[in-house]
Amino acid sequence: MPDASQRQRSPAEMELVRALAVAISQRLRQISSREEGMGTDDDWCIYHLHTSDFEIACDALWSLGVCAAAVFRQQEDKYLSQEDFERAGHRGFPAGFFIYTKEVVEQLLEGQPGTSWPSNEEIVDAYLRIAVDYGKDKSTDLPFPRGKPFLPTHPHQIAPMDALARNGFAHKTGDQFIWADRMIPIMVRNYIWDDTDVDWSSVDRSKVSAQAQAVLASLKLEGMAEVRRDLKMMSITFRGLDIMQRWTGSSWLPAGQDVRFLSFDEAVAVSREIDAAL
């Protein structure tokens, strides 16, 4: 059976890839322009200075041929296409990327057959990794309720959500969407949901608030500056994962010790509670 990424895509699948490629590129530009020391007129995205989420998102765009390699020591060739990058003798995955505008991404995808693109699931995965929890502007975060209808929080989310619905990754009812069961393995893999049916929003809020206050009290103690800085740089989801693994209820354990004091849903909920304070 041929690889799904090598078969001919339907018009709806082609639209999905185009919509998500545009959404990924514009989200990366938005994130990079907000990050301290990174916002320029060109809007860089340098994956290795951040998280694997950025690396995977850039890899998706690179595989589609809709971003350029940033080659720092060749100012005359600051941005190289994949073909020019390889022709110049570079090997492997670029260290940095220049993210194109919406118009350029659409133009580069126009007329491509799509047979060599990554699978739909890989591109959806890349989109989800950067669609939430980066930066302080929460109006740009995509909601991820489990089994419940939701409205996209920002106009730029409408096109990708419509495309996801037309390809079975979500259901649309009126102006609202519900994530489809097809999303469960992708959501779990990205630590957005856990492998149970529990939604973080259903967690006892009084327990969550108490835990959040205990975490905050610990973060104010002398010697917690490094932990506080590390948590501040994480997305809510990965911060929640770290809290789940290292917070015993009264103190922090060294990184790498996995105590699982909180459930994943509780930990993410705690993370959301303390987000503003961090």
C-alpha positions in Angstrom: 0.0 0.0 0.0 1.6 3.4 -1.0 2.4 5.9 1.7 -0.5 8.3 2.3 1.8 11.3 1.6 2.7 9.9 -1.9 -0.9 9.4 -3.2 -2.9 11.9 -5.1 -4.7 14.2 -2.7 -8.4 15.2 -3.1 -9.3 18.8 -3.6 -10.4 19.0 0.0 -7.0 17.6 1.2 -5.1 20.1 -1.0 -7.2 22.9 0.6 -6.3 21.5 4.0 -2.6 21.6 3.4 -2.7 25.1 1.9 -4.8 26.4 4.8 -2.6 24.9 7.5 0.6 26.0 5.7 -0.6 29.6 5.7 -1.7 29.3 9.3 1.6 27.8 10.4 3.6 30.4 8.6 1.6 33.3 9.9 1.5 32.0 13.5 5.3 31.6 13.4 5.7 35.2 12.2 3.3 36.4 14.9 5.2 34.5 17.6 8.7 35.5 16.5 7.7 39.2 16.2 6.5 39.1 19.8 9.6 37.4 21.2 12.2 39.7 22.9 15.1 40.3 20.6 13.6 38.4 17.6 11.1 40.8 16.1 12.6 42.3 12.9 11.1 43.7 9.7 11.7 40.2 8.3 10.3 38.2 11.2 12.7 35.3 11.9 11.8 31.9 13.3 14.9 30.1 14.7 13.8 26.7 15.9 16.8 25.7 18.1 16.5 28.8 20.3 13.0 27.7 21.3 11.3 24.3 21.4 10.8 21.2 19.3 7.3 22.6 18.5 9.0 25.3 16.4 11.4 22.8 14.8 8.5 20.5 13.7 6.5 23.5 12.4 9.5 24.7 10.4 10.1 21.2 9.1 6.5 21.0 7.8 7.0 24.3 5.9 10.4 23.2 4.7 9.0 19.9 3.4 6.3 21.9 1.5 8.9 24.2 0.1 7.3 27.3 1.6 10.0 28.7 3.8 13.7 29.5 3.3 16.9 28.5 5.1 18.5 31.4 6.9 22.3 31.2 6.3 23.9 33.7 8.6 27.4 33.7 7.2 26.3 34.4 3.7 24.8 37.8 3.8 24.5 38.0 0.1 22.4 34.8 0.2 20.6 35.5 3.5 17.5 33.3 2.6 18.0 30.2 0.5 15.3 27.9 -1.0 15.8 24.2 -0.4 17.2 23.7 -3.8 19.7 26.6 -3.4 20.5 25.4 0.1 21.6 22.0 -1.2 23.3 23.5 -4.3 25.4 25.7 -1.9 26.7 22.5 -0.3 24.7 22.6 2.9 23.5 19.4 4.4 20.9 18.3 6.9 18.2 20.5 8.5 18.9 24.2 8.4 19.6 25.9 11.7 17.3 28.8 11.1 14.4 29.7 8.8 12.9 32.8 7.1 9.1 32.5 7.3 7.3 33.9 4.2 4.2 36.0 4.1 0.7 34.6 3.5 0.8 35.7 -0.1 4.2 34.1 -0.8 3.1 30.8 0.8 0.0 30.7 -1.3 1.9 31.5 -4.5 4.5 28.7 -3.8 1.9 26.1 -3.2 -0.1 27.0 -6.3 0.2 24.3 -8.9 2.0 21.8 -6.7 0.6 18.2 -7.2 1.0 17.4 -3.5 2.1 13.9 -4.0 5.4 14.4 -2.1 4.0 16.4 0.7 4.0 15.0 4.3 0.9 13.2 5.4 -2.2 15.2 6.4 -1.8 14.0 10.0 1.8 15.3 10.1 0.8 18.7 8.9 -2.1 18.9 11.4 0.3 17.9 14.1 2.6 20.7 13.2 -0.2 23.2 13.2 -1.5 22.2 16.6 2.0 22.5 18.2 2.0 26.2 17.7 -1.7 27.0 17.7 -1.8 27.5 21.5 0.1 28.7 24.5 2.8 30.9 23.0 2.9 34.6 24.0 0.7 36.6 26.3 -2.0 37.3 23.7 -4.5 34.5 24.4 -6.9 35.7 21.8 -4.7 33.9 19.3 -4.8 30.6 21.1 -6.9 27.9 19.5 -9.4 26.2 21.9 -9.1 22.5 22.5 -12.1 21.4 24.5 -12.8 17.7 24.4 -16.2 16.7 23.1 -17.6 20.2 23.4 -18.5 22.8 20.7 -16.3 25.9 20.6 -15.9 29.1 18.6 -12.4 30.0 17.2 -11.0 32.8 19.2 -9.5 34.7 16.3 -10.6 35.3 12.6 -7.4 33.7 11.2 -8.4 30.4 12.7 -11.6 30.1 10.6 -10.0 29.0 7.4 -7.9 26.2 8.9 -10.8 25.0 11.1 -13.1 24.9 8.1 -10.5 22.8 6.2 -10.0 20.5 9.2 -13.8 20.0 9.3 -14.0 19.2 5.6 -11.4 16.5 6.1 -12.8 14.7 9.1 -10.6 16.2 11.8 -13.5 18.3 13.3 -17.2 18.6 13.0 -18.9 21.9 12.2 -22.3 23.0 13.5 -23.3 26.5 12.7 -20.3 28.8 13.6 -19.0 26.3 16.1 -16.7 23.3 15.8 -16.2 20.0 17.8 -12.9 18.1 17.6 -13.4 14.7 16.0 -12.3 11.4 17.4 -9.7 11.3 14.6 -7.8 14.0 16.6 -7.4 11.9 19.8 -4.0 10.4 19.0 -2.7 13.7 17.7 -3.9 15.6 20.8 -2.5 13.0 23.2 0.8 13.0 21.4 1.0 16.7 21.8 0.0 16.6 25.5 -3.1 18.7 24.8 -5.3 15.8 26.1 -4.3 12.8 28.1 -5.3 9.2 27.2 -8.5 9.3 29.3 -11.8 11.0 28.6 -11.2 13.7 31.3 -11.3 17.3 30.1 -9.1 19.7 32.2 -12.0 22.1 32.5 -14.0 19.5 34.4 -11.4 19.4 37.2 -12.5 20.6 40.7 -11.6 24.3 40.5 -11.2 24.7 44.2 -8.6 22.0 44.3 -6.8 23.5 41.3 -6.8 27.0 42.8 -5.3 25.6 46.1 -2.6 23.8 44.1 -1.9 26.9 42.1 -1.5 29.0 45.2 0.9 26.4 46.7 2.9 26.4 43.5 3.1 30.2 43.4 4.1 30.3 47.1 7.0 27.9 46.4 8.1 29.9 43.3 8.5 33.0 45.5 11.0 31.3 47.8 14.6 32.2 47.7 16.5 30.1 45.2 13.5 29.4 42.9 14.5 31.9 40.3 15.8 29.3 37.9 12.7 27.2 38.1 10.5 30.3 37.7 12.4 31.3 34.6 12.2 27.9 33.1 8.5 27.6 33.7 7.9 31.1 32.3 9.5 30.1 29.0 7.3 26.9 28.6 4.0 26.7 26.9 1.1 26.1 29.3 0.9 22.4 28.3 4.6 21.6 28.8 4.6 23.7 32.0 1.8 21.6 33.2 3.7 18.4 32.4 6.7 19.7 34.4 4.4 20.6 37.3 2.9 17.1 37.2 6.3 15.5 37.3 8.2 17.7 39.8 5.6 19.2 42.2 4.9 17.0 45.3 2.3 19.3 46.7 4.7 21.2 48.9 8.1 21.2 47.2 9.9 20.8 43.9 12.0 17.7 43.0 15.1 17.9 40.8 14.4 17.7 37.1 14.0 14.1 35.9 12.3 12.7 38.9 8.8 11.6 37.9 6.4 11.6 40.9 3.1 12.2 39.1 1.6 13.9 42.1 -1.1 15.6 39.9 -3.0 14.1 37.1 -2.1 15.6 33.7 -5.5 17.4 33.5 -5.0 18.9 37.0 -1.4 20.0 36.2 -2.5 21.8 33.0 -5.3 23.5 34.8 -2.9 24.6 37.5 -0.6 25.9 34.8 -3.4 28.0 33.4 -4.3 29.3 36.8 -0.7 30.5 37.4 0.0 31.7 33.9 -0.8 35.4 34.5 1.3 35.4 37.7 4.4 34.1 36.0 
